[in-house]
Amino acid sequence: MHHIKPQVTKKGGNTRNGKGFSPEELKKAGLNRAEAKRLKIPIDKRRKTTHEQNIKTIKAYAKKEKTKTKPKPKQKPQPKAKKKAKK
């Protein structure tokens, strides 16, 4: 579903994959919610913690996604010129 997952540190010092990045991590990485949704970065609004590793992950992913080439829009078909009828 999502391309990236945040690392969350538990009480014992163990890490696990989180459900989404905290809003503060997005802010420190220089993204807002709309940009994160456009880049398909998962957001967990309940999380309050910030981890430097997650901020670096967001920055690297956003930079990679923004540099991808966008597909060119298809050209609209031009209306054909009407031929004059001979009399």
PDB file of N, CA, C and O in Angstrom:
ATOM      1  N   MET A   1       0.837  -1.188   0.000  1.00  0.00           N
ATOM      2  CA  MET A   1       0.000   0.000   0.000  1.00  0.00           C
ATOM      3  C   MET A   1       0.880   1.249   0.000  1.00  0.00           C
ATOM      4  O   MET A   1       0.890   1.993  -0.980  1.00  0.00           O
ATOM      5  N   HIS A   2       1.611   1.485   1.072  1.00  0.00           N
ATOM      6  CA  HIS A   2       2.491   2.633   1.137  1.00  0.00           C
ATOM      7  C   HIS A   2       3.920   2.192   0.857  1.00  0.00           C
ATOM      8  O   HIS A   2       4.283   1.039   1.089  1.00  0.00           O
ATOM      9  N   HIS A   3       4.705   3.099   0.368  1.00  0.00           N
ATOM     10  CA  HIS A   3       6.072   2.775   0.009  1.00  0.00           C
ATOM     11  C   HIS A   3       7.021   2.830   1.197  1.00  0.00           C
ATOM     12  O   HIS A   3       8.017   2.107   1.225  1.00  0.00           O
ATOM     13  N   ILE A   4       6.731   3.662   2.160  1.00  0.00           N
ATOM     14  CA  ILE A   4       7.638   3.816   3.290  1.00  0.00           C
ATOM     15  C   ILE A   4       6.880   3.637   4.596  1.00  0.00           C
ATOM     16  O   ILE A   4       5.683   3.912   4.676  1.00  0.00           O
ATOM     17  N   LYS A   5       7.587   3.175   5.614  1.00  0.00           N
ATOM     18  CA  LYS A   5       7.019   3.002   6.941  1.00  0.00           C
ATOM     19  C   LYS A   5       7.959   3.645   7.952  1.00  0.00           C
ATOM     20  O   LYS A   5       9.177   3.523   7.822  1.00  0.00           O
ATOM     21  N   PRO A   6       7.419   4.327   8.956  1.00  0.00           N
ATOM     22  CA  PRO A   6       8.275   4.936   9.979  1.00  0.00           C
ATOM     23  C   PRO A   6       8.732   3.902  11.000  1.00  0.00           C
ATOM     24  O   PRO A   6       8.083   2.872  11.185  1.00  0.00           O
ATOM     25  N   GLN A   7       9.837   4.178  11.651  1.00  0.00           N
ATOM     26  CA  GLN A   7      10.330   3.348  12.744  1.00  0.00           C
ATOM     27  C   GLN A   7       9.900   4.003  14.054  1.00  0.00           C
ATOM     28  O   GLN A   7      10.128   5.195  14.259  1.00  0.00           O
ATOM     29  N   VAL A   8       9.287   3.232  14.928  1.00  0.00           N
ATOM     30  CA  VAL A   8       8.829   3.722  16.217  1.00  0.00           C
ATOM     31  C   VAL A   8       9.605   2.984  17.298  1.00  0.00           C
ATOM     32  O   VAL A   8       9.726   1.760  17.249  1.00  0.00           O
ATOM     33  N   THR A   9      10.135   3.722  18.278  1.00  0.00           N
ATOM     34  CA  THR A   9      10.896   3.124  19.371  1.00  0.00           C
ATOM     35  C   THR A   9       9.959   2.826  20.533  1.00  0.00           C
ATOM     36  O   THR A   9       9.213   3.695  20.985  1.00  0.00           O
ATOM     37  N   LYS A  10      10.007   1.594  21.004  1.00  0.00           N
ATOM     38  CA  LYS A  10       9.187   1.179  22.135  1.00  0.00           C
ATOM     39  C   LYS A  10       9.951   1.438  23.441  1.00  0.00           C
ATOM     40  O   LYS A  10      11.105   1.864  23.402  1.00  0.00           O
ATOM     41  N   LYS A  11       9.326   1.187  24.584  1.00  0.00           N
ATOM     42  CA  LYS A  11       9.926   1.489  25.887  1.00  0.00           C
ATOM     43  C   LYS A  11      11.233   0.748  26.119  1.00  0.00           C
ATOM     44  O   LYS A  11      12.167   1.329  26.670  1.00  0.00           O
ATOM     45  N   GLY A  12      11.333  -0.497  25.723  1.00  0.00           N
ATOM     46  CA  GLY A  12      12.532  -1.286  25.973  1.00  0.00           C
ATOM     47  C   GLY A  12      13.683  -0.963  25.038  1.00  0.00           C
ATOM     48  O   GLY A  12      14.741  -1.586  25.130  1.00  0.00           O
ATOM     49  N   GLY A  13      13.503  -0.006  24.141  1.00  0.00           N
ATOM     50  CA  GLY A  13      14.543   0.364  23.190  1.00  0.00           C
ATOM     51  C   GLY A  13      14.405  -0.364  21.865  1.00  0.00           C
ATOM     52  O   GLY A  13      15.163  -0.109  20.929  1.00  0.00           O
ATOM     53  N   ASN A  14      13.436  -1.274  21.785  1.00  0.00           N
ATOM     54  CA  ASN A  14      13.203  -1.986  20.528  1.00  0.00           C
ATOM     55  C   ASN A  14      12.474  -1.083  19.544  1.00  0.00           C
ATOM     56  O   ASN A  14      11.749  -0.172  19.945  1.00  0.00           O
ATOM     57  N   THR A  15      12.667  -1.338  18.265  1.00  0.00           N
ATOM     58  CA  THR A  15      11.960  -0.558  17.250  1.00  0.00           C
ATOM     59  C   THR A  15      10.996  -1.467  16.504  1.00  0.00           C
ATOM     60  O   THR A  15      11.189  -2.680  16.426  1.00  0.00           O
ATOM     61  N   ARG A  16       9.964  -0.854  15.963  1.00  0.00           N
ATOM     62  CA  ARG A  16       8.989  -1.573  15.152  1.00  0.00           C
ATOM     63  C   ARG A  16       8.495  -0.628  14.076  1.00  0.00           C
ATOM     64  O   ARG A  16       8.720   0.580  14.148  1.00  0.00           O
ATOM     65  N   ASN A  17       7.825  -1.177  13.079  1.00  0.00           N
ATOM     66  CA  ASN A  17       7.237  -0.341  12.036  1.00  0.00           C
ATOM     67  C   ASN A  17       5.991   0.335  12.572  1.00  0.00           C
ATOM     68  O   ASN A  17       5.161  -0.306  13.216  1.00  0.00           O
ATOM     69  N   GLY A  18       5.857   1.617  12.312  1.00  0.00           N
ATOM     70  CA  GLY A  18       4.695   2.366  12.750  1.00  0.00           C
ATOM     71  C   GLY A  18       3.637   2.411  11.660  1.00  0.00           C
ATOM     72  O   GLY A  18       3.854   1.938  10.545  1.00  0.00           O
ATOM     73  N   LYS A  19       2.480   2.991  12.000  1.00  0.00           N
ATOM     74  CA  LYS A  19       1.392   3.102  11.031  1.00  0.00           C
ATOM     75  C   LYS A  19       1.538   4.333  10.150  1.00  0.00           C
ATOM     76  O   LYS A  19       1.048   4.346   9.021  1.00  0.00           O
ATOM     77  N   GLY A  20       2.197   5.354  10.645  1.00  0.00           N
ATOM     78  CA  GLY A  20       2.367   6.571   9.872  1.00  0.00           C
ATOM     79  C   GLY A  20       3.323   7.515  10.570  1.00  0.00           C
ATOM     80  O   GLY A  20       3.699   7.304  11.723  1.00  0.00           O
ATOM     81  N   PHE A  21       3.704   8.544   9.865  1.00  0.00           N
ATOM     82  CA  PHE A  21       4.620   9.542  10.419  1.00  0.00           C
ATOM     83  C   PHE A  21       3.825  10.561  11.219  1.00  0.00           C
ATOM     84  O   PHE A  21       2.672  10.850  10.898  1.00  0.00           O
ATOM     85  N   SER A  22       4.443  11.102  12.260  1.00  0.00           N
ATOM     86  CA  SER A  22       3.763  12.087  13.092  1.00  0.00           C
ATOM     87  C   SER A  22       3.718  13.431  12.354  1.00  0.00           C
ATOM     88  O   SER A  22       4.576  13.711  11.517  1.00  0.00           O
ATOM     89  N   PRO A  23       2.719  14.255  12.665  1.00  0.00           N
ATOM     90  CA  PRO A  23       2.645  15.580  12.038  1.00  0.00           C
ATOM     91  C   PRO A  23       3.892  16.427  12.283  1.00  0.00           C
ATOM     92  O   PRO A  23       4.298  17.205  11.419  1.00  0.00           O
ATOM     93  N   GLU A  24       4.499  16.276  13.463  1.00  0.00           N
ATOM     94  CA  GLU A  24       5.709  17.050  13.775  1.00  0.00           C
ATOM     95  C   GLU A  24       6.877  16.608  12.893  1.00  0.00           C
ATOM     96  O   GLU A  24       7.689  17.439  12.486  1.00  0.00           O
ATOM     97  N   GLU A  25       6.969  15.320  12.595  1.00  0.00           N
ATOM     98  CA  GLU A  25       8.028  14.832  11.707  1.00  0.00           C
ATOM     99  C   GLU A  25       7.849  15.392  10.301  1.00  0.00           C
ATOM    100  O   GLU A  25       8.823  15.763   9.645  1.00  0.00           O
ATOM    101  N   LEU A  26       6.611  15.452   9.845  1.00  0.00           N
ATOM    102  CA  LEU A  26       6.341  16.033   8.525  1.00  0.00           C
ATOM    103  C   LEU A  26       6.728  17.503   8.486  1.00  0.00           C
ATOM    104  O   LEU A  26       7.312  17.977   7.511  1.00  0.00           O
ATOM    105  N   LYS A  27       6.393  18.226   9.564  1.00  0.00           N
ATOM    106  CA  LYS A  27       6.701  19.654   9.630  1.00  0.00           C
ATOM    107  C   LYS A  27       8.216  19.883   9.602  1.00  0.00           C
ATOM    108  O   LYS A  27       8.698  20.772   8.900  1.00  0.00           O
ATOM    109  N   LYS A  28       8.964  19.077  10.366  1.00  0.00           N
ATOM    110  CA  LYS A  28      10.413  19.227  10.400  1.00  0.00           C
ATOM    111  C   LYS A  28      11.066  18.823   9.085  1.00  0.00           C
ATOM    112  O   LYS A  28      12.159  19.291   8.763  1.00  0.00           O
ATOM    113  N   ALA A  29      10.404  17.956   8.324  1.00  0.00           N
ATOM    114  CA  ALA A  29      10.923  17.549   7.026  1.00  0.00           C
ATOM    115  C   ALA A  29      10.563  18.567   5.936  1.00  0.00           C
ATOM    116  O   ALA A  29      11.037  18.457   4.805  1.00  0.00           O
ATOM    117  N   GLY A  30       9.731  19.551   6.273  1.00  0.00           N
ATOM    118  CA  GLY A  30       9.379  20.599   5.319  1.00  0.00           C
ATOM    119  C   GLY A  30       8.171  20.269   4.455  1.00  0.00           C
ATOM    120  O   GLY A  30       8.027  20.814   3.360  1.00  0.00           O
ATOM    121  N   LEU A  31       7.303  19.386   4.932  1.00  0.00           N
ATOM    122  CA  LEU A  31       6.095  19.030   4.187  1.00  0.00           C
ATOM    123  C   LEU A  31       4.863  19.369   5.010  1.00  0.00           C
ATOM    124  O   LEU A  31       4.910  19.380   6.240  1.00  0.00           O
ATOM    125  N   ASN A  32       3.762  19.644   4.324  1.00  0.00           N
ATOM    126  CA  ASN A  32       2.499  19.785   5.028  1.00  0.00           C
ATOM    127  C   ASN A  32       1.642  18.554   4.702  1.00  0.00           C
ATOM    128  O   ASN A  32       2.054  17.694   3.924  1.00  0.00           O
ATOM    129  N   ARG A  33       0.465  18.480   5.293  1.00  0.00           N
ATOM    130  CA  ARG A  33      -0.378  17.290   5.113  1.00  0.00           C
ATOM    131  C   ARG A  33      -0.779  17.070   3.662  1.00  0.00           C
ATOM    132  O   ARG A  33      -0.803  15.932   3.194  1.00  0.00           O
ATOM    133  N   ALA A  34      -1.089  18.130   2.954  1.00  0.00           N
ATOM    134  CA  ALA A  34      -1.522  17.985   1.565  1.00  0.00           C
ATOM    135  C   ALA A  34      -0.399  17.409   0.697  1.00  0.00           C
ATOM    136  O   ALA A  34      -0.636  16.529  -0.130  1.00  0.00           O
ATOM    137  N   GLU A  35       0.812  17.908   0.890  1.00  0.00           N
ATOM    138  CA  GLU A  35       1.949  17.381   0.125  1.00  0.00           C
ATOM    139  C   GLU A  35       2.226  15.929   0.485  1.00  0.00           C
ATOM    140  O   GLU A  35       2.555  15.121  -0.384  1.00  0.00           O
ATOM    141  N   ALA A  36       2.094  15.598   1.772  1.00  0.00           N
ATOM    142  CA  ALA A  36       2.331  14.219   2.202  1.00  0.00           C
ATOM    143  C   ALA A  36       1.301  13.271   1.587  1.00  0.00           C
ATOM    144  O   ALA A  36       1.643  12.166   1.165  1.00  0.00           O
ATOM    145  N   LYS A  37       0.056  13.701   1.538  1.00  0.00           N
ATOM    146  CA  LYS A  37      -0.977  12.861   0.928  1.00  0.00           C
ATOM    147  C   LYS A  37      -0.737  12.697  -0.565  1.00  0.00           C
ATOM    148  O   LYS A  37      -0.953  11.617  -1.116  1.00  0.00           O
ATOM    149  N   ARG A  38      -0.291  13.763  -1.220  1.00  0.00           N
ATOM    150  CA  ARG A  38      -0.019  13.694  -2.658  1.00  0.00           C
ATOM    151  C   ARG A  38       1.126  12.735  -2.949  1.00  0.00           C
ATOM    152  O   ARG A  38       1.113  12.033  -3.960  1.00  0.00           O
ATOM    153  N   LEU A  39       2.121  12.707  -2.060  1.00  0.00           N
ATOM    154  CA  LEU A  39       3.265  11.811  -2.222  1.00  0.00           C
ATOM    155  C   LEU A  39       2.998  10.424  -1.641  1.00  0.00           C
ATOM    156  O   LEU A  39       3.876   9.561  -1.660  1.00  0.00           O
ATOM    157  N   LYS A  40       1.780  10.208  -1.123  1.00  0.00           N
ATOM    158  CA  LYS A  40       1.357   8.932  -0.541  1.00  0.00           C
ATOM    159  C   LYS A  40       2.210   8.538   0.660  1.00  0.00           C
ATOM    160  O   LYS A  40       2.586   7.377   0.820  1.00  0.00           O
ATOM    161  N   ILE A  41       2.509   9.528   1.500  1.00  0.00           N
ATOM    162  CA  ILE A  41       3.232   9.279   2.742  1.00  0.00           C
ATOM    163  C   ILE A  41       2.189   9.085   3.838  1.00  0.00           C
ATOM    164  O   ILE A  41       1.333   9.950   4.025  1.00  0.00           O
ATOM    165  N   PRO A  42       2.240   7.959   4.573  1.00  0.00           N
ATOM    166  CA  PRO A  42       1.234   7.723   5.610  1.00  0.00           C
ATOM    167  C   PRO A  42       1.408   8.683   6.792  1.00  0.00           C
ATOM    168  O   PRO A  42       2.529   8.996   7.194  1.00  0.00           O
ATOM    169  N   ILE A  43       0.285   9.141   7.337  1.00  0.00           N
ATOM    170  CA  ILE A  43       0.283  10.091   8.450  1.00  0.00           C
ATOM    171  C   ILE A  43      -0.473   9.465   9.622  1.00  0.00           C
ATOM    172  O   ILE A  43      -1.566   8.930   9.440  1.00  0.00           O
ATOM    173  N   ASP A  44       0.100   9.530  10.810  1.00  0.00           N
ATOM    174  CA  ASP A  44      -0.566   9.062  12.024  1.00  0.00           C
ATOM    175  C   ASP A  44      -0.730  10.269  12.934  1.00  0.00           C
ATOM    176  O   ASP A  44       0.208  10.663  13.626  1.00  0.00           O
ATOM    177  N   LYS A  45      -1.913  10.852  12.933  1.00  0.00           N
ATOM    178  CA  LYS A  45      -2.132  12.092  13.680  1.00  0.00           C
ATOM    179  C   LYS A  45      -2.111  11.882  15.192  1.00  0.00           C
ATOM    180  O   LYS A  45      -2.040  12.855  15.942  1.00  0.00           O
ATOM    181  N   ARG A  46      -2.172  10.633  15.654  1.00  0.00           N
ATOM    182  CA  ARG A  46      -2.151  10.369  17.099  1.00  0.00           C
ATOM    183  C   ARG A  46      -0.736  10.379  17.672  1.00  0.00           C
ATOM    184  O   ARG A  46      -0.548  10.595  18.869  1.00  0.00           O
ATOM    185  N   ARG A  47       0.250  10.146  16.821  1.00  0.00           N
ATOM    186  CA  ARG A  47       1.633  10.105  17.309  1.00  0.00           C
ATOM    187  C   ARG A  47       2.131  11.494  17.671  1.00  0.00           C
ATOM    188  O   ARG A  47       1.848  12.464  16.967  1.00  0.00           O
ATOM    189  N   LYS A  48       2.873  11.591  18.772  1.00  0.00           N
ATOM    190  CA  LYS A  48       3.418  12.877  19.214  1.00  0.00           C
ATOM    191  C   LYS A  48       4.941  12.901  19.148  1.00  0.00           C
ATOM    192  O   LYS A  48       5.544  13.971  19.223  1.00  0.00           O
ATOM    193  N   THR A  49       5.572  11.734  19.008  1.00  0.00           N
ATOM    194  CA  THR A  49       7.028  11.658  19.060  1.00  0.00           C
ATOM    195  C   THR A  49       7.649  12.009  17.709  1.00  0.00           C
ATOM    196  O   THR A  49       7.010  11.901  16.662  1.00  0.00           O
ATOM    197  N   THR A  50       8.900  12.427  17.764  1.00  0.00           N
ATOM    198  CA  THR A  50       9.658  12.674  16.538  1.00  0.00           C
ATOM    199  C   THR A  50      10.973  11.913  16.635  1.00  0.00           C
ATOM    200  O   THR A  50      11.604  11.876  17.691  1.00  0.00           O
ATOM    201  N   HIS A  51      11.376  11.311  15.532  1.00  0.00           N
ATOM    202  CA  HIS A  51      12.631  10.579  15.464  1.00  0.00           C
ATOM    203  C   HIS A  51      13.409  11.100  14.261  1.00  0.00           C
ATOM    204  O   HIS A  51      12.858  11.234  13.168  1.00  0.00           O
ATOM    205  N   GLU A  52      14.682  11.391  14.465  1.00  0.00           N
ATOM    206  CA  GLU A  52      15.526  11.935  13.394  1.00  0.00           C
ATOM    207  C   GLU A  52      15.598  10.989  12.199  1.00  0.00           C
ATOM    208  O   GLU A  52      15.641  11.430  11.050  1.00  0.00           O
ATOM    209  N   GLN A  53      15.611   9.690  12.476  1.00  0.00           N
ATOM    210  CA  GLN A  53      15.670   8.701  11.398  1.00  0.00           C
ATOM    211  C   GLN A  53      14.450   8.833  10.475  1.00  0.00           C
ATOM    212  O   GLN A  53      14.576   8.732   9.254  1.00  0.00           O
ATOM    213  N   ASN A  54      13.272   9.059  11.066  1.00  0.00           N
ATOM    214  CA  ASN A  54      12.056   9.213  10.269  1.00  0.00           C
ATOM    215  C   ASN A  54      12.078  10.498   9.443  1.00  0.00           C
ATOM    216  O   ASN A  54      11.607  10.517   8.306  1.00  0.00           O
ATOM    217  N   ILE A  55      12.622  11.561  10.011  1.00  0.00           N
ATOM    218  CA  ILE A  55      12.701  12.834   9.292  1.00  0.00           C
ATOM    219  C   ILE A  55      13.608  12.683   8.077  1.00  0.00           C
ATOM    220  O   ILE A  55      13.287  13.170   6.993  1.00  0.00           O
ATOM    221  N   LYS A  56      14.748  12.005   8.260  1.00  0.00           N
ATOM    222  CA  LYS A  56      15.656  11.767   7.138  1.00  0.00           C
ATOM    223  C   LYS A  56      14.995  10.898   6.077  1.00  0.00           C
ATOM    224  O   LYS A  56      15.182  11.122   4.881  1.00  0.00           O
ATOM    225  N   THR A  57      14.218   9.903   6.513  1.00  0.00           N
ATOM    226  CA  THR A  57      13.511   9.025   5.583  1.00  0.00           C
ATOM    227  C   THR A  57      12.508   9.815   4.750  1.00  0.00           C
ATOM    228  O   THR A  57      12.420   9.631   3.535  1.00  0.00           O
ATOM    229  N   ILE A  58      11.752  10.694   5.404  1.00  0.00           N
ATOM    230  CA  ILE A  58      10.751  11.510   4.696  1.00  0.00           C
ATOM    231  C   ILE A  58      11.433  12.411   3.675  1.00  0.00           C
ATOM    232  O   ILE A  58      10.982  12.503   2.534  1.00  0.00           O
ATOM    233  N   LYS A  59      12.513  13.077   4.073  1.00  0.00           N
ATOM    234  CA  LYS A  59      13.219  13.984   3.167  1.00  0.00           C
ATOM    235  C   LYS A  59      13.745  13.246   1.941  1.00  0.00           C
ATOM    236  O   LYS A  59      13.602  13.726   0.816  1.00  0.00           O
ATOM    237  N   ALA A  60      14.351  12.083   2.154  1.00  0.00           N
ATOM    238  CA  ALA A  60      14.911  11.316   1.044  1.00  0.00           C
ATOM    239  C   ALA A  60      13.809  10.837   0.104  1.00  0.00           C
ATOM    240  O   ALA A  60      13.960  10.907  -1.115  1.00  0.00           O
ATOM    241  N   TYR A  61      12.703  10.351   0.665  1.00  0.00           N
ATOM    242  CA  TYR A  61      11.595   9.856  -0.144  1.00  0.00           C
ATOM    243  C   TYR A  61      10.940  10.989  -0.932  1.00  0.00           C
ATOM    244  O   TYR A  61      10.637  10.829  -2.114  1.00  0.00           O
ATOM    245  N   ALA A  62      10.722  12.132  -0.281  1.00  0.00           N
ATOM    246  CA  ALA A  62      10.093  13.269  -0.957  1.00  0.00           C
ATOM    247  C   ALA A  62      10.979  13.773  -2.092  1.00  0.00           C
ATOM    248  O   ALA A  62      10.482  14.109  -3.167  1.00  0.00           O
ATOM    249  N   LYS A  63      12.272  13.825  -1.858  1.00  0.00           N
ATOM    250  CA  LYS A  63      13.201  14.282  -2.898  1.00  0.00           C
ATOM    251  C   LYS A  63      13.167  13.335  -4.095  1.00  0.00           C
ATOM    252  O   LYS A  63      13.167  13.778  -5.244  1.00  0.00           O
ATOM    253  N   LYS A  64      13.137  12.028  -3.820  1.00  0.00           N
ATOM    254  CA  LYS A  64      13.100  11.028  -4.896  1.00  0.00           C
ATOM    255  C   LYS A  64      11.797  11.125  -5.693  1.00  0.00           C
ATOM    256  O   LYS A  64      11.811  11.058  -6.922  1.00  0.00           O
ATOM    257  N   GLU A  65      10.678  11.280  -4.993  1.00  0.00           N
ATOM    258  CA  GLU A  65       9.373  11.338  -5.657  1.00  0.00           C
ATOM    259  C   GLU A  65       9.183  12.636  -6.445  1.00  0.00           C
ATOM    260  O   GLU A  65       8.553  12.631  -7.502  1.00  0.00           O
ATOM    261  N   LYS A  66       9.718  13.732  -5.944  1.00  0.00           N
ATOM    262  CA  LYS A  66       9.555  15.011  -6.634  1.00  0.00           C
ATOM    263  C   LYS A  66      10.388  15.076  -7.908  1.00  0.00           C
ATOM    264  O   LYS A  66      10.045  15.812  -8.834  1.00  0.00           O
ATOM    265  N   THR A  67      11.490  14.305  -7.966  1.00  0.00           N
ATOM    266  CA  THR A  67      12.346  14.343  -9.148  1.00  0.00           C
ATOM    267  C   THR A  67      11.860  13.425 -10.263  1.00  0.00           C
ATOM    268  O   THR A  67      12.350  13.511 -11.389  1.00  0.00           O
ATOM    269  N   LYS A  68      10.900  12.545  -9.966  1.00  0.00           N
ATOM    270  CA  LYS A  68      10.367  11.676 -11.015  1.00  0.00           C
ATOM    271  C   LYS A  68       9.702  12.539 -12.079  1.00  0.00           C
ATOM    272  O   LYS A  68       9.082  13.559 -11.780  1.00  0.00           O
ATOM    273  N   THR A  69       9.842  12.111 -13.311  1.00  0.00           N
ATOM    274  CA  THR A  69       9.242  12.880 -14.395  1.00  0.00           C
ATOM    275  C   THR A  69       7.736  12.674 -14.406  1.00  0.00           C
ATOM    276  O   THR A  69       7.238  11.566 -14.205  1.00  0.00           O
ATOM    277  N   LYS A  70       7.043  13.738 -14.640  1.00  0.00           N
ATOM    278  CA  LYS A  70       5.594  13.670 -14.725  1.00  0.00           C
ATOM    279  C   LYS A  70       5.205  13.311 -16.153  1.00  0.00           C
ATOM    280  O   LYS A  70       5.835  13.796 -17.093  1.00  0.00           O
ATOM    281  N   PRO A  71       4.193  12.482 -16.343  1.00  0.00           N
ATOM    282  CA  PRO A  71       3.772  12.166 -17.697  1.00  0.00           C
ATOM    283  C   PRO A  71       3.178  13.397 -18.378  1.00  0.00           C
ATOM    284  O   PRO A  71       2.465  14.189 -17.761  1.00  0.00           O
ATOM    285  N   LYS A  72       3.491  13.534 -19.659  1.00  0.00           N
ATOM    286  CA  LYS A  72       2.965  14.675 -20.397  1.00  0.00           C
ATOM    287  C   LYS A  72       1.478  14.458 -20.663  1.00  0.00           C
ATOM    288  O   LYS A  72       1.057  13.339 -20.958  1.00  0.00           O
ATOM    289  N   PRO A  73       0.683  15.524 -20.559  1.00  0.00           N
ATOM    290  CA  PRO A  73      -0.747  15.364 -20.831  1.00  0.00           C
ATOM    291  C   PRO A  73      -0.980  15.097 -22.314  1.00  0.00           C
ATOM    292  O   PRO A  73      -0.256  15.599 -23.174  1.00  0.00           O
ATOM    293  N   LYS A  74      -1.995  14.306 -22.590  1.00  0.00           N
ATOM    294  CA  LYS A  74      -2.315  13.991 -23.976  1.00  0.00           C
ATOM    295  C   LYS A  74      -2.871  15.234 -24.661  1.00  0.00           C
ATOM    296  O   LYS A  74      -3.598  16.029 -24.065  1.00  0.00           O
ATOM    297  N   GLN A  75      -2.506  15.373 -25.923  1.00  0.00           N
ATOM    298  CA  GLN A  75      -3.014  16.518 -26.674  1.00  0.00           C
ATOM    299  C   GLN A  75      -4.461  16.254 -27.065  1.00  0.00           C
ATOM    300  O   GLN A  75      -4.841  15.132 -27.399  1.00  0.00           O
ATOM    301  N   LYS A  76      -5.247  17.307 -27.015  1.00  0.00           N
ATOM    302  CA  LYS A  76      -6.635  17.189 -27.423  1.00  0.00           C
ATOM    303  C   LYS A  76      -6.688  17.097 -28.939  1.00  0.00           C
ATOM    304  O   LYS A  76      -5.940  17.787 -29.632  1.00  0.00           O
ATOM    305  N   PRO A  77      -7.563  16.252 -29.455  1.00  0.00           N
ATOM    306  CA  PRO A  77      -7.650  16.152 -30.912  1.00  0.00           C
ATOM    307  C   PRO A  77      -8.177  17.459 -31.511  1.00  0.00           C
ATOM    308  O   PRO A  77      -9.126  18.059 -31.006  1.00  0.00           O
ATOM    309  N   GLN A  78      -7.538  17.874 -32.593  1.00  0.00           N
ATOM    310  CA  GLN A  78      -7.941  19.103 -33.264  1.00  0.00           C
ATOM    311  C   GLN A  78      -9.154  18.824 -34.148  1.00  0.00           C
ATOM    312  O   GLN A  78      -9.209  17.781 -34.800  1.00  0.00           O
ATOM    313  N   PRO A  79     -10.122  19.732 -34.182  1.00  0.00           N
ATOM    314  CA  PRO A  79     -11.283  19.514 -35.050  1.00  0.00           C
ATOM    315  C   PRO A  79     -10.847  19.567 -36.517  1.00  0.00           C
ATOM    316  O   PRO A  79     -10.028  20.395 -36.915  1.00  0.00           O
ATOM    317  N   LYS A  80     -11.416  18.663 -37.298  1.00  0.00           N
ATOM    318  CA  LYS A  80     -11.059  18.607 -38.716  1.00  0.00           C
ATOM    319  C   LYS A  80     -11.707  19.780 -39.455  1.00  0.00           C
ATOM    320  O   LYS A  80     -12.817  20.205 -39.137  1.00  0.00           O
ATOM    321  N   ALA A  81     -10.979  20.286 -40.449  1.00  0.00           N
ATOM    322  CA  ALA A  81     -11.500  21.382 -41.259  1.00  0.00           C
ATOM    323  C   ALA A  81     -12.588  20.845 -42.181  1.00  0.00           C
ATOM    324  O   ALA A  81     -12.458  19.775 -42.775  1.00  0.00           O
ATOM    325  N   LYS A  82     -13.666  21.623 -42.281  1.00  0.00           N
ATOM    326  CA  LYS A  82     -14.784  21.207 -43.136  1.00  0.00           C
ATOM    327  C   LYS A  82     -14.441  21.494 -44.601  1.00  0.00           C
ATOM    328  O   LYS A  82     -13.880  22.536 -44.941  1.00  0.00           O
ATOM    329  N   LYS A  83     -14.791  20.553 -45.432  1.00  0.00           N
ATOM    330  CA  LYS A  83     -14.551  20.730 -46.857  1.00  0.00           C
ATOM    331  C   LYS A  83     -15.753  21.428 -47.477  1.00  0.00           C
ATOM    332  O   LYS A  83     -16.899  21.196 -47.092  1.00  0.00           O
ATOM    333  N   LYS A  84     -15.462  22.286 -48.442  1.00  0.00           N
ATOM    334  CA  LYS A  84     -16.556  22.982 -49.118  1.00  0.00           C
ATOM    335  C   LYS A  84     -17.161  22.062 -50.159  1.00  0.00           C
ATOM    336  O   LYS A  84     -16.445  21.354 -50.868  1.00  0.00           O
ATOM    337  N   ALA A  85     -18.447  22.074 -50.246  1.00  0.00           N
ATOM    338  CA  ALA A  85     -19.139  21.240 -51.207  1.00  0.00           C
ATOM    339  C   ALA A  85     -19.110  21.902 -52.589  1.00  0.00           C
ATOM    340  O   ALA A  85     -19.273  23.116 -52.707  1.00  0.00           O
ATOM    341  N   LYS A  86     -18.902  21.096 -53.625  1.00  0.00           N
ATOM    342  CA  LYS A  86     -18.898  21.618 -54.996  1.00  0.00           C
ATOM    343  C   LYS A  86     -20.314  21.739 -55.488  1.00  0.00           C
ATOM    344  O   LYS A  86     -21.168  20.913 -55.164  1.00  0.00           O
ATOM    345  N   LYS A  87     -20.573  22.789 -56.288  1.00  0.00           N
ATOM    346  CA  LYS A  87     -21.911  22.995 -56.841  1.00  0.00           C
ATOM    347  C   LYS A  87     -21.959  22.612 -58.285  1.00  0.00           C
ATOM    348  O   LYS A  87     -23.010  22.720 -58.918  1.00  0.00           O
TER     349      LYS A  87
END
